[in-house]
Amino acid sequence: GPGGFRKRKHDNFPHGQRREEKENVNPPSALMTSFKSFQLELDTRHDKYERLVKLSRDITIESKRTIFLLHRFTSAPNGEEILSESEVKLDAVRRKIKQVAQELIGEDMYQFHRAISPGLQEYVEAVSFQYFIKTRSLISVEEINKQLIFTAEDREETTNMTSNCHDKEPPRWSLKVTPVDYLLGVADLTGELMRLCISSVGNGDIDTPFELSQFLRQIYDGFTFIGNTGPYEVSKKLYTLKQSLAKVENACYTLKVRGSEIPKHMLADVFSTKTELIDQEEGLP
């Protein structure tokens, strides 16, 4: 009737009959089967990418906490306790990296590199900072990669192994830090060394700033050899590295020229004030 709903021509057929007719009209083809397999592969890859992003975020957070802990080394009464505690934290970070290595078994790491790169850079920064405090030198990328070789040592992993595998070597996983991640982590390390210089002066340590100045100069000279031939991220970090070196050299200059005039407990305030002035002149936030 007027104002009513119009009846569609297929409404007289039962719902089940319409479904059977639709399936008969569009039978599953080889093309649709291929697309479904592609969909499954892409969904699996996206899920793995998201898991790696979360693991990288956890690695970044734990590495930052390790760096904050290591900054207490200059003011702590017993520095060995700080170093041992930092080693425990870095072991926890390596367990996270082990999960990343397990996720990348049989995969091309460079397809997921953007997901894990921030965490690896922060880990390199934390490890190199601890290594410098211990040895006053820079850790190599080969030494870092040696620490990222893992074996099945957990109980759950060993119990899942069959009895026939007792005579074989346990499964091993490894994750290599790329040269770019290593360089970016070392570039970020210079900022932490600049903060270490200021805190050392505040604690009355006059020798550390001069050691840091020479060390940062060597790192800066190494980065200048790369120049614009390296990746864009490396050349972008070079500006920040130069500013950190300038601040440390300014601290050494003040110690050398006016160190006898300024009391030791006021040196840190003088350096922090000069650092703020340098940042304002350079337009840094």
C-alpha positions in Angstrom: 0.0 0.0 0.0 1.0 3.6 -0.1 3.7 4.5 2.4 4.7 0.8 2.9 7.9 -0.9 2.1 8.6 -2.1 -1.4 9.0 -5.8 -1.7 12.3 -6.9 -3.2 12.0 -9.5 -6.0 14.1 -12.1 -4.0 12.2 -11.7 -0.7 9.9 -14.6 -1.7 12.9 -17.0 -1.5 14.1 -18.5 1.8 17.3 -17.0 3.2 19.2 -20.4 3.1 18.3 -20.8 -0.6 19.7 -17.3 -1.4 23.0 -18.2 0.3 23.3 -21.4 -1.7 22.6 -19.6 -4.9 25.3 -17.0 -4.0 27.9 -19.7 -3.3 27.1 -21.4 -6.6 27.4 -18.2 -8.5 30.8 -17.2 -6.9 32.7 -20.4 -6.2 36.1 -20.1 -4.4 38.7 -19.5 -7.1 42.4 -19.8 -7.1 42.7 -16.0 -7.1 40.6 -15.6 -3.9 42.5 -18.4 -2.2 45.8 -16.6 -3.0 44.4 -13.3 -1.7 43.3 -15.0 1.5 46.8 -16.4 2.0 48.3 -12.9 1.4 45.9 -11.5 3.9 47.0 -14.0 6.5 50.7 -13.4 5.8 50.3 -9.6 6.1 48.2 -9.9 9.3 50.9 -12.1 10.8 53.7 -9.6 9.8 51.8 -6.6 11.2 51.2 -8.4 14.5 54.9 -9.2 14.7 55.8 -5.6 13.9 53.6 -4.4 16.7 55.1 -6.9 19.2 58.6 -5.7 18.2 57.5 -2.0 18.7 56.4 -2.8 22.2 59.6 -4.7 23.0 61.6 -1.8 21.7 59.7 0.6 23.9 60.4 -1.6 26.9 64.1 -1.8 26.0 64.2 2.0 25.7 62.6 2.6 29.1 64.9 0.1 30.9 68.0 1.5 29.2 67.1 5.0 30.3 66.6 3.9 33.8 70.1 2.3 33.7 71.6 5.6 32.4 69.9 7.5 35.3 71.3 5.1 37.7 74.8 5.4 36.3 74.7 9.2 36.8 74.7 8.6 40.5 78.1 7.0 40.2 80.0 10.2 40.9 78.0 11.1 44.0 77.5 7.6 45.5 79.7 6.7 48.4 80.3 3.2 46.9 80.4 3.2 43.2 80.8 -0.5 42.9 77.2 -1.0 44.1 76.0 1.3 41.4 77.9 -0.6 38.7 76.6 -4.0 39.9 73.1 -2.7 40.0 73.4 -1.4 36.5 74.7 -4.8 35.4 71.5 -6.4 36.7 69.4 -3.8 34.9 71.3 -4.4 31.6 70.8 -8.2 32.0 67.1 -7.5 32.1 67.4 -5.4 29.0 69.2 -8.2 27.2 66.4 -10.6 28.1 64.1 -8.3 26.2 66.5 -8.2 23.3 66.5 -12.0 23.4 62.7 -11.9 22.9 63.3 -9.7 19.9 65.9 -12.2 18.5 63.3 -15.0 18.9 60.7 -13.0 17.0 63.2 -12.5 14.1 64.0 -16.1 13.7 63.7 -16.9 10.0 63.0 -13.2 9.2 65.0 -10.5 7.5 65.9 -8.2 10.3 66.0 -5.1 8.0 62.3 -5.5 7.3 61.6 -4.8 11.0 64.6 -2.6 11.7 62.5 0.6 12.1 60.5 -1.1 14.9 63.6 -2.1 16.9 66.1 0.6 16.1 65.1 3.1 18.9 65.5 0.4 21.5 68.9 -0.7 20.2 70.2 2.8 20.1 69.2 3.4 23.7 70.8 0.1 24.7 74.1 1.0 23.0 74.0 4.3 24.8 73.5 2.6 28.2 76.2 -0.1 27.6 78.8 2.4 26.3 78.1 4.7 29.2 78.7 1.9 31.7 81.8 0.7 29.8 83.2 4.2 29.8 82.8 4.6 33.6 84.6 1.3 34.1 87.4 1.6 31.6 87.5 5.3 30.4 87.3 4.0 26.8 84.7 3.3 24.1 83.2 -0.1 23.7 83.3 -1.6 20.2 80.3 -2.8 18.2 81.9 -6.3 18.1 81.9 -6.4 21.9 78.3 -5.3 22.1 77.3 -8.0 19.6 79.1 -10.7 21.7 76.8 -9.9 24.6 73.7 -10.4 22.4 74.2 -14.1 21.7 71.7 -16.1 23.7 71.1 -19.8 24.4 68.1 -21.7 25.8 68.9 -21.7 29.5 65.4 -21.3 30.9 63.6 -24.3 32.3 60.6 -24.0 30.0 62.8 -24.0 27.0 64.9 -26.9 28.1 61.9 -29.1 29.1 60.4 -28.5 25.6 63.4 -30.1 24.0 63.1 -33.7 23.1 65.2 -36.4 24.6 67.0 -37.0 21.3 68.4 -33.4 21.4 70.3 -33.9 24.7 73.5 -34.6 22.9 73.1 -31.7 20.5 74.0 -28.1 21.2 71.2 -26.0 22.8 69.5 -23.6 20.4 71.1 -20.2 20.0 69.7 -16.8 19.1 71.6 -13.7 18.2 70.8 -10.1 17.3 73.5 -7.9 15.7 73.5 -4.2 16.3 73.9 -2.5 12.9 76.7 0.1 12.4 74.2 2.9 12.1 72.5 2.0 15.4 75.9 1.9 17.0 76.9 5.3 15.7 73.6 6.9 16.7 74.0 5.4 20.2 77.5 6.7 20.6 76.4 10.1 19.4 73.7 10.1 22.2 76.4 9.0 24.6 78.2 12.3 24.2 75.2 14.1 25.8 75.4 11.8 28.9 79.2 12.4 29.1 78.6 16.2 29.1 76.2 15.8 32.0 78.7 13.5 33.8 81.3 16.3 33.4 79.0 18.9 35.1 78.1 16.5 37.9 81.8 15.6 38.5 82.8 19.2 38.9 79.9 19.7 41.4 81.3 16.8 43.4 84.8 18.4 43.4 86.3 16.1 40.7 88.6 18.3 38.7 90.3 15.6 36.6 87.3 14.0 35.0 86.3 17.1 32.8 89.7 17.1 31.1 89.5 13.3 30.4 86.0 13.8 29.0 87.1 16.7 26.8 89.9 14.6 25.2 87.6 11.6 24.8 84.8 13.7 23.2 87.3 15.4 20.9 88.4 11.9 19.6 84.7 10.9 19.0 84.0 14.2 17.2 87.1 13.7 15.0 85.8 10.2 14.2 82.4 11.5 13.2 83.9 14.2 11.0 85.6 11.5 9.0 82.2 10.2 8.1 80.8 13.6 7.3 77.9 13.7 4.8 78.8 10.3 3.3 77.0 8.4 6.1 73.2 8.1 6.8 71.2 11.3 7.3 70.6 10.5 11.0 74.3 10.3 11.7 75.0 13.7 10.1 72.1 15.2 12.0 73.5 13.9 15.3 76.8 15.6 14.6 75.5 19.1 15.5 74.4 17.9 18.9 77.7 16.2 19.5 79.5 19.4 18.7 77.4 21.3 21.2 78.2 18.8 23.9 81.9 19.0 23.1 81.7 22.8 23.3 80.1 22.7 26.7 82.7 20.3 28.1 85.6 22.4 26.7 84.0 25.5 28.2 84.0 23.8 31.6 87.6 22.9 31.2 88.5 26.4 30.2 86.8 27.8 33.3 88.6 25.3 35.5 92.0 26.1 34.0 91.6 29.9 34.0 89.3 30.6 37.0 89.4 27.4 38.9 91.4 28.9 41.7 89.1 31.9 42.0 85.8 30.0 42.3 85.1 27.8 45.3 84.5 24.1 44.4 81.0 24.0 45.7 80.1 26.9 43.3 81.7 25.5 40.1 78.6 23.5 39.1 76.4 26.6 39.4 78.8 28.5 37.2 78.8 25.8 34.6 75.1 25.4 34.6 74.6 29.1 34.1 77.1 29.2 31.2 75.4 26.2 29.6 72.1 28.0 29.7 73.7 31.0 28.1 75.2 28.9 25.3 71.8 27.2 24.6 70.1 30.6 24.4 72.8 31.9 21.9 72.4 28.9 19.8 68.6 28.9 19.9 68.3 25.6 21.7 65.2 24.9 23.9 
